[in-house]
Amino acid sequence: MRVFVALELPSAIKEAAAAIQRELITSKAAVGWVRAEGMHLTLKFLGEVSPSQLPGIKEALRDAVEGTGPLKISVRGIGVFPNSKNPRVVWLGIQTDDDRLLQLQERIDRALEVTGFPPEQHGFRPHLTLGRIKSSRGLDELMKAVAAQDRFLAGDCRLKELHLIQSELRTKWAVYTNLWSVAL
């Protein structure tokens, strides 16, 4: 099964993200938009995992979150990865008042490395993916629409649980199933 570790967002944040998507869709750019109900803050993508690995993963995650407590985040700002000259992903930014989110991600990385999952090669940049750019069609209009929304604010929230999620790729979108959760 294809698995990742994430923080789930409240419906109000997802609704705000869907609203900004509707604004960006008017650009008619070739983008595969993420469904709002599937939006989450990914902390670690594990890839293909066998059911026999799940107990070790859960134990590592339980250890990694110990003493963390709820995290307050702000979902604000919009941009593209890797850059505006070669955009591939449209995202909403995640901001925090402290380093606890980054520390949690690092603790998860270290804990899962022991169970056979290599650490992230590219630095962790917390974000919500709005869509993946498929081609250059409509790109100029999309970039104008993104620039016009640079002060976008989806809202603030407190995240209280970490989730281990299975992703099943379908023809049009992925279907997500929560396999396990642990309180922060």
C-alpha positions in Angstrom: 0.0 0.0 0.0 1.1 3.6 -0.7 1.4 5.5 2.6 2.3 8.9 4.0 2.3 10.7 7.3 0.3 13.9 7.6 -1.7 16.4 9.6 -5.4 16.7 8.7 -6.8 20.2 8.3 -10.2 21.5 9.5 -12.9 21.8 7.0 -12.9 25.7 7.2 -9.3 25.7 5.9 -10.1 23.2 3.1 -13.1 25.3 2.1 -11.0 28.4 1.9 -8.4 26.5 -0.2 -11.2 25.3 -2.5 -12.3 29.0 -2.9 -8.9 30.1 -4.0 -8.8 27.1 -6.4 -12.0 28.3 -8.0 -10.3 31.7 -8.6 -7.2 30.1 -10.1 -9.2 27.8 -12.4 -10.5 30.8 -14.3 -7.0 31.0 -15.8 -7.8 27.8 -17.8 -4.3 26.6 -17.1 -3.5 22.9 -17.5 -3.5 22.0 -13.8 -4.5 18.9 -12.0 -6.3 20.4 -9.1 -6.3 18.6 -5.7 -9.8 17.9 -4.3 -10.4 19.9 -1.1 -11.3 16.9 0.9 -7.9 15.3 0.0 -5.9 18.3 1.2 -3.5 17.6 4.1 -0.2 18.8 5.4 2.2 16.0 4.5 5.2 15.5 6.8 6.7 12.4 5.3 5.9 10.3 2.2 6.8 6.6 2.8 5.7 5.2 -0.6 5.0 1.5 -0.9 4.7 -0.2 2.5 3.7 -3.8 3.4 1.1 -4.4 6.1 3.9 -6.2 8.1 5.7 -2.8 8.4 2.8 -0.9 9.9 3.4 -1.9 13.6 7.0 -0.6 13.4 5.9 2.6 11.7 3.2 3.2 14.2 5.6 2.7 17.1 8.2 5.1 15.5 5.5 7.8 15.0 4.2 7.4 18.6 7.7 8.0 19.8 8.3 10.9 17.5 5.2 12.8 18.6 5.7 12.3 22.3 5.6 15.6 24.2 4.7 17.6 21.0 1.3 19.0 22.0 -1.1 20.6 19.5 0.4 22.8 16.8 -0.9 26.2 15.8 -0.5 27.0 12.1 -1.6 29.7 9.8 -2.4 28.9 6.2 -1.5 32.0 4.2 0.2 33.0 1.0 0.3 31.3 -2.3 3.1 30.3 -4.7 4.6 27.7 -6.9 7.4 25.1 -6.7 10.2 25.0 -7.7 10.1 28.6 -9.1 8.0 31.0 -11.2 10.1 30.3 -14.3 9.4 26.5 -14.2 6.3 26.1 -12.0 5.2 22.5 -11.3 3.1 22.8 -8.2 0.7 25.5 -6.9 0.7 25.7 -3.1 -0.6 27.5 -0.1 1.9 28.4 2.6 2.0 27.1 6.1 3.4 29.5 8.8 3.9 28.9 12.5 4.9 31.0 15.5 7.7 28.7 16.5 9.9 25.8 15.1 7.7 23.0 16.6 6.3 21.9 13.2 9.8 21.7 11.7 11.1 19.9 14.8 8.2 17.4 14.6 9.0 16.7 10.9 12.7 16.1 11.8 11.7 13.8 14.7 9.5 11.8 12.3 12.3 11.6 9.7 14.8 10.3 12.3 12.3 7.8 13.9 11.3 6.4 10.5 14.9 6.2 9.3 15.5 3.5 12.0 12.6 1.5 10.4 14.1 1.7 6.9 12.7 4.9 5.4 15.5 7.3 4.3 15.3 10.9 5.4 14.0 13.6 3.1 16.6 14.7 0.5 15.0 18.1 -0.1 14.4 20.3 2.9 10.9 20.2 4.4 8.8 23.2 3.2 5.4 23.0 4.8 2.6 23.7 2.3 -0.7 22.5 1.0 -0.7 21.4 -2.6 -3.5 23.1 -4.6 -2.6 21.6 -7.9 0.1 20.1 -10.2 0.8 21.9 -13.4 0.6 19.5 -16.4 1.8 21.8 -19.3 2.6 25.4 -20.2 -1.0 25.9 -21.5 -2.5 29.0 -19.8 0.6 29.3 -17.6 0.9 33.1 -18.0 -2.7 33.6 -16.9 -2.2 31.2 -14.0 0.9 33.1 -12.8 -1.0 36.4 -12.9 -3.8 34.9 -10.9 -1.3 33.5 -8.3 0.4 36.9 -8.1 -3.0 38.6 -7.6 -3.7 36.3 -4.5 -0.3 36.7 -2.8 -1.9 38.0 0.4 -4.4 35.1 0.6 -5.3 34.0 4.1 -7.1 30.7 4.6 -7.0 31.0 8.3 -5.5 29.7 11.5 -6.0 26.4 13.3 -4.7 24.0 15.9 -3.7 20.6 14.8 -4.1 17.9 17.4 -3.4 14.5 15.7 -0.9 12.9 13.4 -2.2 10.5 10.8 -0.9 7.6 8.8 -2.8 7.7 5.5 -3.1 5.3 2.6 -3.3 6.8 -0.8 -4.9 4.8 -3.6 -4.4 6.4 -7.0 -7.5 6.4 -9.2 -8.0 7.6 -12.8 -9.1 11.1 -11.8 -7.8 11.5 -8.2 -6.4 9.8 -5.2 -8.6 8.2 -2.5 -7.3 8.6 1.0 -7.9 6.2 3.9 -6.8 7.0 7.5 -5.0 3.9 8.7 -4.1 5.2 12.2 -3.9 8.3 14.3 -2.0 9.5 17.3 -2.6 12.6 19.5 0.1 15.2 19.5 
